[in-house]
Amino acid sequence: MGASTLIDSLIELGYKNIIAVDISEIAIKKLRERLGEDKSRLVKWIEDDITQPKHIQNLSNIALWHDRALFHFLLEEKQRQMYLTTLKKVVKKGGYVIIASFSLTGAKMCSGLDVMNYDQTILSNFLGDDFELIEYFDYIYHMPSGEERPYIYTLFKTMYCSL
Ligand SMILES: C[S@@+](CC[C@H](N)C(=O)[O-])C[C@H]1O[C@@H](n2cnc3c(N)ncnc32)[C@H](O)[C@@H]1O
């Protein structure tokens, strides 16, 4: 979630049932402040760690999971497996998953942290047969400093029967 303006745009477009998840209380607070009280009230806020979830896995029937620039921070396989377990548990059958991560030509570190680099095939293999890759594209994000940050954007559809 972070300081992204995605939630602002979704509210503007009239989307409902928006859930924002972040491990950082500060990130949530900043975003809530920027949105203001009225818009913040339209969002369910969850402070949780996707690698050791305490609240996220209580969600269900999620139509769209959106992750920009989180997954690439998960360096350990067990963290990634927990991410996948949670994703499978909460996203509904026929729902969609967007994952945008640093691409193979992208940065190897971010904010002083090591990251993993991905392409659509690696992400597809990771998610497995329960997810159909619908679309993907390369995208170069320009940091405020002007520095280029190549991303791979992927869109999957869930094929499994969620419990
Ligand atoms: C690089 S920022 C991306 C923010 C936003 N999605 C965007 O595109 O601008 C990564 C965000 O993921 C959050 N994050 C990192 N590790 C996390 C974890 N294990 N569980 C939940 N959130 C995490 C960070 O607090 C941060 O807000």
The ligand as an SDF file (V2000), in Angstrom:
LIG
                    3D

 27 29  0  0  0  0  0  0  0  0999 V2000
    7.9330    0.0940   -1.9140 C   0  0  0  0  0  0  0  0  0  0  0  0
    6.5090    0.3170   -0.9520 S   0  0  0  0  0  0  0  0  0  0  0  0
    5.2600    0.2400   -2.1930 C   0  0  0  0  0  0  0  0  0  0  0  0
    4.0750    1.0030   -1.7880 C   0  0  0  0  0  0  0  0  0  0  0  0
    2.9440    1.0870   -2.8250 C   0  0  0  0  0  0  0  0  0  0  0  0
    2.3740   -0.2080   -3.1020 N   0  0  0  0  0  0  0  0  0  0  0  0
    3.4060    1.7460   -4.0800 C   0  0  0  0  0  0  0  0  0  0  0  0
    3.3680    1.1200   -5.1280 O   0  0  0  0  0  0  0  0  0  0  0  0
    3.8370    2.9010   -4.0090 O   0  0  0  0  0  0  0  0  0  0  0  0
    6.3180   -1.2490   -0.1430 C   0  0  0  0  0  0  0  0  0  0  0  0
    5.2580   -1.2300    0.9330 C   0  0  0  0  0  0  0  0  0  0  0  0
    5.0950   -2.5630    1.4020 O   0  0  0  0  0  0  0  0  0  0  0  0
    5.0250   -2.5520    2.7980 C   0  0  0  0  0  0  0  0  0  0  0  0
    5.5140   -3.8490    3.2650 N   0  0  0  0  0  0  0  0  0  0  0  0
    6.7990   -4.2900    3.2380 C   0  0  0  0  0  0  0  0  0  0  0  0
    6.8790   -5.5280    3.7470 N   0  0  0  0  0  0  0  0  0  0  0  0
    5.6180   -5.8780    4.0970 C   0  0  0  0  0  0  0  0  0  0  0  0
    5.0530   -7.0520    4.6890 C   0  0  0  0  0  0  0  0  0  0  0  0
    5.8180   -8.0880    5.0240 N   0  0  0  0  0  0  0  0  0  0  0  0
    3.7260   -7.0850    4.9040 N   0  0  0  0  0  0  0  0  0  0  0  0
    2.9450   -6.0110    4.5740 C   0  0  0  0  0  0  0  0  0  0  0  0
    3.4190   -4.8790    4.0290 N   0  0  0  0  0  0  0  0  0  0  0  0
    4.7490   -4.8180    3.7890 C   0  0  0  0  0  0  0  0  0  0  0  0
    5.8940   -1.3780    3.2290 C   0  0  0  0  0  0  0  0  0  0  0  0
    5.5740   -0.9020    4.5190 O   0  0  0  0  0  0  0  0  0  0  0  0
    5.6180   -0.3650    2.1370 C   0  0  0  0  0  0  0  0  0  0  0  0
    4.5580    0.4910    2.4700 O   0  0  0  0  0  0  0  0  0  0  0  0
  1  2  1  0
  2  3  1  0
  2 10  1  0
  3  4  1  0
  4  5  1  0
  5  6  1  0
  5  7  1  0
  7  8  2  0
  7  9  1  0
 10 11  1  0
 11 12  1  0
 11 26  1  0
 12 13  1  0
 13 14  1  0
 13 24  1  0
 14 15  1  0
 14 23  1  0
 15 16  2  0
 16 17  1  0
 17 18  1  0
 17 23  2  0
 18 19  1  0
 18 20  2  0
 20 21  1  0
 21 22  2  0
 22 23  1  0
 24 25  1  0
 24 26  1  0
 26 27  1  0
M  CHG  2   2   1   9  -1
M  END
$$$$
